[in-house]
Amino acid sequence: MLPAVSFNLQASTGAEAAPAPSFALGETRARLRERLGALRRRRPELLALLLLAGVLDFWALSRNGWANSYYSAAVRSMSHSWHDFLFASLDPSGVMTVDKPPLALWVEALSVRVFGFSSLAMLIPQALMGVASVGLLYDLVRRRFGRVGGFAAGLALALTPVTVAISRYNQPDALLVLCTIAALWFAARALESGRTRHLVAAGVCVGLGFETKMLVALVVVPAIAVAWMWVAPAARGRWHALRQLLAGGAAMTLVGGAWPLLVELTPAADRPWVSGTSDNRVLSLIFEYNGVGRVDGQAGGPGGFGGSQFGGQTGPLRLLNSALGGQAGWLLGFAALSAIGLLLATRLRRSDARSGWLIVVGGSFLTTGVLFSFASGIFHPYYVSLIAPFTAALLGAGVAYALSGTRAARLTGAFAIAAGVVTELVVLGDYSGQLRWLVPVLIAGGALCAAALLFARGRSARLATVAVATGMLLLAPGVWAFDTLGRSVTGTFPEGGPGNVQSAGGSGGRFGRGGFAGPAGGGAGPLAPPGAAGQLPGAGARGAGEGAPRLFGSGSSKSESSAGAGAGLFGGGSSRSVGGAGGGPGGFGGAVGKEIVEYVKAHGGGTIAVSSQSSAAQSILAEGADVAGIGGFSGRESDVSVSWLAEEVREGRISWVLGEGSASTGGGFGARGAPGDSRQGSRKAIAAAEKVCTRVSVGSGSQGEDEGTALGGGGSTVLYDCRGRSAALARLGT
């Protein structure tokens, strides 16, 4: 493939391409065929798993369009500027970062630089991560429990609905899951070999997970540390084991802390504002917005604002509720009972090779389960994708243990089957009309399989019984996994399963299934990329991947305009009409109208500051607009100061401000915030711009029955020219 890519790149820039060496391509194909042949001979079950995961993750992938437009816009900005790439800037002017670390976006942006900007150039790396996760989890379990256990674990992970959803989506979670599984794999290798390098590699993987989604990647660290200090000292002593563990911790700290250190050491004037913070410090992003804010509630944030978008009520059964159960809760009962059975069998004896593995995987399962069950802050249902690999690994271990034939193993297997049936019945009970035919199958089949396993004598009988029981328990998640392929996964909250259930984003009200005010059926919405390949409207207008071969998309399409979403701009006096804005800056969605973008370009250009980054993202995608959301994702997370805005205007990084008008006093959901949300976000800065900047010609319009109305966004929005007004802004900021 490399010679072909090189040739295309040369052709796209007009340079004369040297003929690709055919022998190199032939050798590559020969080696690939040889390795696939070896895989078919030695690990046919692994090949089957990879093919299944490939179908689930790649089938009709282009229908997901831009998936989460927030991250898609960031990738577009990052792909045409190395400065924006380095700091993960959402906007093309490098004004604001996204509210996550950059590793997952780096992967997507590099893909876009090579293949051109299209939805598939971003989504295919995600799908590959999903396939790799299944293969690596298979080997994690196989190394300790054999090929049958590995196959069961890989199959369970591949068929977990939320795993399929995030592997077909452009959020960081697919890479987080892969890094987490890799960390466990290296930790298990370290327990086998006793070598420091494996423990260091585990630390590197945790660090990469930190660079993907910050503190949540550390859920595996306690289990790895406990397992190592419990098992490893038997060989060379406790102090040697501690030094090895510290080496792994140092590797984790160096890798995970590299980007935060870069941001912390870079002067604020030379980098974007760190989104999600009130002080422009990356440490605040780590420990507050992406730390305590996710567990115990962000200070001033939407306290008590529950509902399915935030995981429902906390408690020991939270992972089985209607928001989370259908995503990754189906197999929790079987996994938990399997872990308990292995704990009783091994008694965590150092002499039992399963003990360290159980502490690493079971401990990660327990830590994540407790954390997710009682996290009372910002919690979205797709977060449970992180517990899916631990659940699948314990299921595989339980299957293998049940086949061992001892009385304790058969008893554990029978109880695990019973617990699995009960868990699935609880989950199904929350989804009216879903898979009702499966209820009697689970009850009768579970009882028969549990009884048969207790009395099964030969291995063949046990294998058949366990295979039937496992297949029966995988029916529900499997159906939901394949149902995910039948619809687009777009918006803010990715979720697996059919499109007609009320789970993560389908609880009705002002939130649509695909995100805030999205289409009820999870459709792509008004700004979805047209065409099968999801090519960006007007993709060639800005430098995102310009000149690169468009292997995953075809030419640019006609740009959408304001997308009919949101309040228009109302003017007064003799001002000439400019045009409507799609959604207003105070809400979660709605792009700045095409007319406004063209007006700004015709009057000197420059960056337009709006309140929410979600609004800016849609403008960047729909119009290739130079728009920056200065208040964070919804307009409330980044508490920017008036002095900061004055400095941005003085340096020319911001020239225009889209005012909130009456929305700034409570007109729209984004401006008003969720119940109990007292954060100010960009309100003060925009209010200052409304006072001292020049109000330019505006138009009038009315809000239609669309996204803006669903968000409750009333009031007017007006455009302000802030060029040359930095001194006046600075005086207001003192």
N, C-alpha and C positions, 0 to 999 in steps of 0.2 A: 504493500500500500504506500510506503514512503516515497518510492520513486514516482508514483503516479501523482501524489500530492505535490511534490516538488515541481513536476512538469506543469501542473495546473497553475501553481502560483506564478511561475515564470511566464506562462502564457497570458495570465490576467494582467500582468504589468507591461506586456508588450515586448519583453526580452526574448531573445532567441533561445529556445530550450534545447539542451543537449539531449540526444536520444537516451532514454532510460536503459540501463543495462538489463537485458532480458534474463541473463543467467541469475542475477540477484533475486529477481522476482520469482523465477522458477524454483530456486533453492528455498525461498521463503514458503512458497506453496507446498513444496515437498515436505518441509519440516512440519508444517501445519497438518498436512494429511497424516504424517507419521504419528504425531502426538495425538490426534483425534482417534487414530486406529488403536493406539495403546490405551487410550481412555476407554474405548469401547470394549477392549479385551479385559482390562484390569478393573475398571470401575464403571460398569454400564449403568449402575444406579445413579452415579454422580452425573453422568452425561444426561440421563433422563431428567434429573433435577434441574440441571442448567437449561435444558430445552424448555421445560415447563416454566421456569422463571423467565426465560427469554420471551415466551409467548405472552405471559401475563404482563410483563413490563414494557414490551415493544409493540404489542398489537394495537393498531389504530392510534399510535401515540400522538400523531399530529392533531387529533381532534381536541386535545387539551389546549391548543393555541398557546397563548402567553402564560397560561396557568396563573401564577401570582404576578400580577402586573408590577407590583412593588419591586420584586427582585429582577424581573425582566428589564425594567427601566434602568435599574442599577447596572445590569450586565451591559446594556447598550452604552451607557455612559463610560463604564470601565473599559470597554473594548476599543475606544478611540482615544484614550488618554492614559498614559502610564501613571501619571499623578493620581487620576481618579481610580485607576486599577489598584494602586498601592494602598490607598486609604479607603477603598470601598465606598466611593462617593455615589449617591443616588443620582445627582444631577450633573449635567455636562460641564458646569462651571466649577465644580468642586466646592460647593457651599456647605453641603450637609452629607455626612456619611449615612449608611443604613444603620439600623440598630442591632446588628449582629457582627461578629468578626468575619473576615473576608474569605476564608479558605474555600468554601463551597462556591462562592461567586467567582473566585479566581479560576477554578476549574471551568466553569461555564464561559467566562469571558475569554479564556485562552481558546476554547473550542470555537467561539464566535470569531476570534481573530483568524483562525485557520480556515473555517468553513463558511464564513459570512453570517450575518445576523438573521437568524430564523428561529422559530420555536424548536425545531428538531435539533439544531445545533446546541441548544441549551438542555433539552430534555434527554437526548441520547446518552450523555455522560451520566445522568441520574439513573437511567434504566440499567446501564452497565454496572453501576454501584449496587443496584438491587440484585442483579444476577451474581455478582461477586460475593455479596453478603451470604447468599444461600450456599454457594460453594464452600466458602470459608467456614460457615457454621457446620456444614456436613463434616468437614475434616476435624473441627474442634471436638465433636462428639465421637467421631469414628476412632480417633486416636486412643480414646479411653474405653469406649463401650462397643466398638466394632461397627461393621458396615451397616447392619440393620438399624442400629441406634442412630447412626449418622444420617441414613436415608430418612428415617422418621422425623428427625429434627429439621433437616433441610426442607422436607415436604411441608411440615407445619409452618415454617417461616414463609415459604413461598406462597402458601395459601392464606396467610393472615391478611385480612382485607386492608388494614391500614398500611401494611408493608407494600402492597401493590400500589396503593394510592400515592405514597410518598416517592416510590420509585418511578412514577409517571409524572412527577411534579418537580418544580424548580426551587423548593425550599431546602434549607441545609440538612434536614433530618435524614435523608438517605445517606449522606456522607457521614453523619454522626453515628448512625447504626453500623456502617462499615468499619469506622475507626474503633468503635466499641468492641465489635466482634474480633477485630484484629488484635486489640489489646488483650482480650481473654485468650486468644489463640497463643500469643507469645507468652503469656503468663503460664498457661498450661505446659508449653514447651519448656519453660524455665523450671517448673516443678519436676519435669521428667529428667532434664539434663543437669540441673544445678548450675548452669552457666549464666554468668553475669550478662552476657550479650543479649540473651533472650529477655531478661528482665529489663534491660535498657531499651530494647525494641518495644516492649510493652509500654514503657514510659513514653517513648516517642509517639506511639499511637494514641495514648491518652492526651498528650500535648496537641496532636493534630485535631483530636476531637474538641479540645478546648478552643482551638483556633477556628472551629466550625460553629460551636454553639455555647462556648464559655463553660460556666460552672457545672452544668448538667452532665458534662462529660466525665466529671470526677466521681460519678456514682459507683464506678467499678473499683476505685482506688482502695477504699477500706477493705473490701473482700480480698483483693490481691495482696495487700500488706499483711492481713491476718493469715492468709493461707501460706504465704512465704515464711513468716516468722514461726508458724506452727510446724511446717513440714521440713523446711530447708535446714534448720539447725541440727537435725539428726545426722547430717553428713559431716559438716565441717565446723560446727559450733555457732553459737548465737551471734557473736560479734562479727564473724565473717558474713553471716546472713544479713546482719544489719547494714554492713558496708555495701553489700550488693544491692539491698533495697534502697539505700541512699543514692546509689549510682542511678538506679531506675528513676527515682524521684528527681534527681538533678536533670536527667534527660527530659523528663516531663516538663519541668519548670522552664528549661531553656527553650524547648520547642513551643510550649504553650504561651510563654511570656514574650516571645520575640516580637510579634506584632503590637501587643499593648505597650511594650517598651519603646518601640519605634514611635508610636503615637504620642506617648507621654513625653518623649525627648524632643519631638518636633515642636517648634514654637507655634502657638495657636494661629498666628497670622499666616503661617505657611501650610496649613492643612485645613480640611473641612471641620466644621463643628461636629462633635461626637453626638449623634442623634440619640435621644432617649435620656439625656442628662440635663441638669440645670446649671452645671459648672464647667461644661466642656472638658471633662476629665474622663479618660477611658476607664479609670478605676471605679468611677461612679457607675458606668455602664456595666462593669463586671459584677460589682457587689450590690448594686441597688436595682436598677431596671431589669437586668438579666440575672439577678441573684435573689435578694430578699423580696423583690417585687413579684417574683414568680412563686414564692413559697408562703410568705407571710403578709403579702399585700404591700403594694408600693405606697409610700407616704403620699397622701393626698390623692391616691388613685381610686379606682372604682371599687371601693370597699363594699362588700355585700352584693355586688352586681353578679349574680349567679347565672343560672340558665345553662343550656347545653353548650354555648360557646365557651363557657368557662368551666366545663367539666362537671357541672352539677354540684350537689351538696357533698361536703367532705365526710369521710367515715370509712370504716373497714370494708364496706361493700361498694365503695364508689366505683371501683374498676369494673363492676358488673352492671352499672346503671345504663339508662338509655342513651347517654352521651358517649360512654366509653366501651360498654360491653360488646357492642357489635363490631367495634374496631379491632380490639385485641384481647377481649375477655373470654372468648369461647373455651380456651384450653387451660385456663388458670387452675381449675380444680384438679385436673389430671397432673399438671406440673407440680403443684404444691404437695399433693399426696406422694408423688414419686420422690420428691426431695426429702420428705419425712421418712419414707421407707429406706432410702439410701443412707440417711443419717443414722437410723437405727441399725442398719446392717453394718456400716463402717465404724460407727461410734467414734468417728474422726480419728481413728488410730493412725499414727504416722506410718506404720508398716503397710497400711492399705493404700494402694496407689490411687484409689478413688477419692480419698479424703480431701486432698488438696484441690482436685478438680471440683468437688462438691462445694467446698468453701468459696472458691472463686466464682463459680456460676450461680450457685444457690445464694451466696451472700449478695451478689449483684442483684439477683431477682428480689431478694427480701428488701434490700436498701431502696431499690427503685419503686417497689410496690408500696412501701410505707410512705415514701416521699410523695408519690403521686396520689395516694389515698387521702393524705391530710394537707396537701398544698392548698392554701386558702387564697393565694394571690392570683396573678394572671396565669390561667391554665387552659390550654386549648386541647380538644380531644386528640388531635394528631400527635400530641406529645407521647401518647402511649406506644407509639412505634418503637420507643427505646426499650420497653419491657418485652417486646415480642421476641427478640432473639434469646433472651434468658428463658422465657416460657418454652420456646421450641426446643432449646437445648435440654432442659429438664424433662420434657416429654420424651425426647429421644433416649435419654439415659434411663427413664422409667420403662420404656418399651424393652430396651436391652436387658435391664435387670429382671423384668418379668419372665424373660425367656430363659433365664439361668436355671430355673427348675427347682430351686430350693423352696421349702414350704413358706419361708418368710417372703421370698420373692413373689411367689404366686399369690400370697395374701395381699402383699403390697399392690400388685397389679390389679387384683379384684377391687380393692378399695379405690384405687386410682380411677378405674373405669367408672365406678359408682359416682365418685366425686366429679368426674368429667361430665357425666350425664346430668347431674344436679346443676352444675354450673351452666350448661347449655340451656337447660329448661328455664333457669332464672333469666338468662340473657334473652331468650326468645320471648319470654313473658312481657318484655318491655316493647316489643315490636308487634303491634296488632296486625294480624293477617299475614305475617311473614313465616313461611316454611311451617305452616301448621301441620302438614302431613308428616313432618319429621318427629313430632312429639311422641306418637305411639311407637315409632321406630326406635327412638332413643330409649324409651322406657323398657320395651320388650327386649330389644337387642342388647341393651346394657345389662339387664338382669341375666340373660342367657350367656353372654360372654363372660361376665364375672363368675357365674357358677361353673361354666366350662373350664375356665382357667384354674379354678381351685382344684378341680379333679383331673386336669389334663396330665397324662403321664409322660408321653413322648414329646421330644422337641418339635416334631412336625405338627402335632396337635396344638401345642402352645403357640407355635408360630402362626398357624391358621387363625386361632382364636384372637391373638393380639392384633393380627393384621385386620381382621373384621372389625374389632372394637375401635382400632385407630382410624380406619377408614370411615366408620360410622361417625366418630367424633369430628372428623375433618369435613364432613358433608356440608354443614352449615357455613363455616368460614370459607370453604371452597366455593360454594354457590355465590356467596357475597363477593369473593375475590374475582370471579368471572363476571359478576354483575357490574363490577367497577369498569370493565372494558366497554360496556354498553352505553356509557355516557361520558361527557367531558368532565374532567376534574379541574376546576378553575376557581378563582376567587381567593379569599383569605384563608379559608379553613378546608384543606383537603381532607377527604374522607373516602373510605372504601364502602362497598355495598351498593345496593340498588338505589335508584334516584328518587324513590317515593316513600322513604322512611324518614322519620323525624329524629335525626341524630345530631351530629356535630353542628351542622349549619342549617338544618331544616326544621327548626322549631317554630317557624312562622314569625309573626310580628314584623318588626322593622328589619329583621335580618333575613336575607335570603339564604338558600342552601349553599350557594357557592361563595358566600361572603356577605359583606354588608350590602343590603338592598340588592342582592343578586337575583338572577332568575330562579324561579322556584324549582326548576328541574336541574339546576346546576349548569345551565347553559353558559356560553362564553360571554354573553352580554354584548352591549353595543360596541365595545372596543375590541372585540375578538378579532384576531387576524383573519383576513379573508383567504380562501383557498385551502386546499387540502394540506399544504405544507405550512400553513400559518405564516405566510410572509408578512413582514411588517409593512403597514401602509407608509409609503414614502421612505423606505429603508435607506435608499441611497442619498437622501437629503443631507444626512449628517455623517460624520466619519466613522460610524460603527462598522468596522470590518470592511471599509471601502476597498475595492480592488481585490478582495479575496474571492475565491471561487465559491459560488453558491451551490454547494452540493446538496443542501437540504432545503432548498426553497427556489422559487422562481421569481423573477423580476418583481419590481415594486408594484404595488397596487394603488389605486386612488385613495387618498387620505379620507378618513372620516372627518366630519366637522365636529360640532359640539356634542354629538352623540345624544342629543335630546335629553340630557340628564342634568337637571339642576336649575337653579334660579337664574334668570337673565340679569343683565346689568341695567340699573335704572339711573338715569341722569336727570339733571334739572337745568333750568335756564336755557341758554342758547347752545349748549354743548351738542356737538354733532354725534350721531350714533356710531358706536364702534362695533357693537355686536354682543351676543350673549356669551355667558360663561356656562360651562357644563358642570353644574353641581355646586359651585361656590366654594370658596376656600375653607369654610368652616366645617364641611362634612368629610366623610370618609372617602367618597368617590366623586367622580365628575371631573372631566378634563377642562382646562381653560379652552375657551372656544377658539376655533380656527381664525375667526375675524380678529380677535384680540391679538393672537400671535402675529398675524400679518400686519396689524396696526403698529405693533412694537417694532417689527422689522423695518417698516417703512419710515419710522421716526427714530432712527439711530440704533435700533437693536438693544441688546443687553438682556440680563437675566431678570425674569419676573419672579418675585417672591410671593408665594401663597402660603396659607397656613399649614395645610396637611401635606405630608409626603405622598399619601395615596392619590391626592388630586394631581400633584406634580408628576407622579409616575404615569398616570393615564395620559397627561399632556405630552410627556416625553415619547411615549409609545405611539400615540395617535398622530401627533403633528411633528415629531422630532423637535419639540419646542425647548427653548432654554428656560426652564422653569425649575425653581427650587422650593421645596416645602420646608419652611424654617421652624415649624412647630412640632416636628416629629411625625410619626405615622398618621395619627388622627388629628394632629394640630395641637396636642396638649402635652406630649411627652417631653419635648425639648424646651426648657424654659429659657429662651434666649433673651438677652437684655437689649435695651434701647441703645446702649453704648456699642454693643457688638454690631447691631444693624447699622449704626452710623459709620463704623469702621469699614464694614462691607461696602457701603455706598461710596465712601471716600476712595477705597481701593478699586472701585469699578466692578466689583463682583456681583453687586445687586444694583439695578437701575430703576426697576419698577416694582410697585407693591400692589397687589390686588387686595383692596380693602374688604372688610367684612360688613360694613354698614350696620344695619340693625341686627344682623346675625351675630355681631360681636357682643351684643347684650343678651343673647340667649335665643337667637332665631333658629339655629340649626343644631342638629345632634352633636356634630363635631365641636361646635363652639360651646354648646351647653354642657356637653360631657355626659358620661353615664351617671346614674344616680350615685351620689356620694363622692363624685369626682371633683376635687377642688383645685386641680392643677390649672395653671394659667397658660402654659405653652407659649405661643407666639402672640397672645392677645395684646400684651402691653406694647410690644414692638410695633405691631400693625396699627394699634391705636395712635402711637406717636407719629407714624408715617401719615396717617389720616389728618393729623393736626398741621404738619409743617410741609408736606410734599404737595406738589401741584396736581390738583384734580384735573384729569384730562377729559377730552370729549368722550361721553358715554352715551349709551342708548337705553332703550327700555324694552322690556320683555316680561313675560309672565311665566311662571313655573308651570310645567305640564304635569300630567299624571305619569310620573316617571320616577327615576331613582331619587331625585331631589325631594319629591313629595314624600316618598317612603321614609326618608330620613328626617322629615319634619323641617326641612330647610326653607324657612321663609325669609323675607327681607331682601334688601338690595345689596349688590356688590359693585364697587366702582374701582377704577384704575387710577393709580397715583404715580406721577413721574417724580422720582426722588433724586434725579441727577442734579448735582450742585447743592443739595440740601443736607449734606453730611454734618456741617457745622451746627445747623439748627437742630438736627437730631441729637447731636452730641450734647447740646445744652439741655435738652429734655432728659438725657440719660444721666446727668450729674445730680 
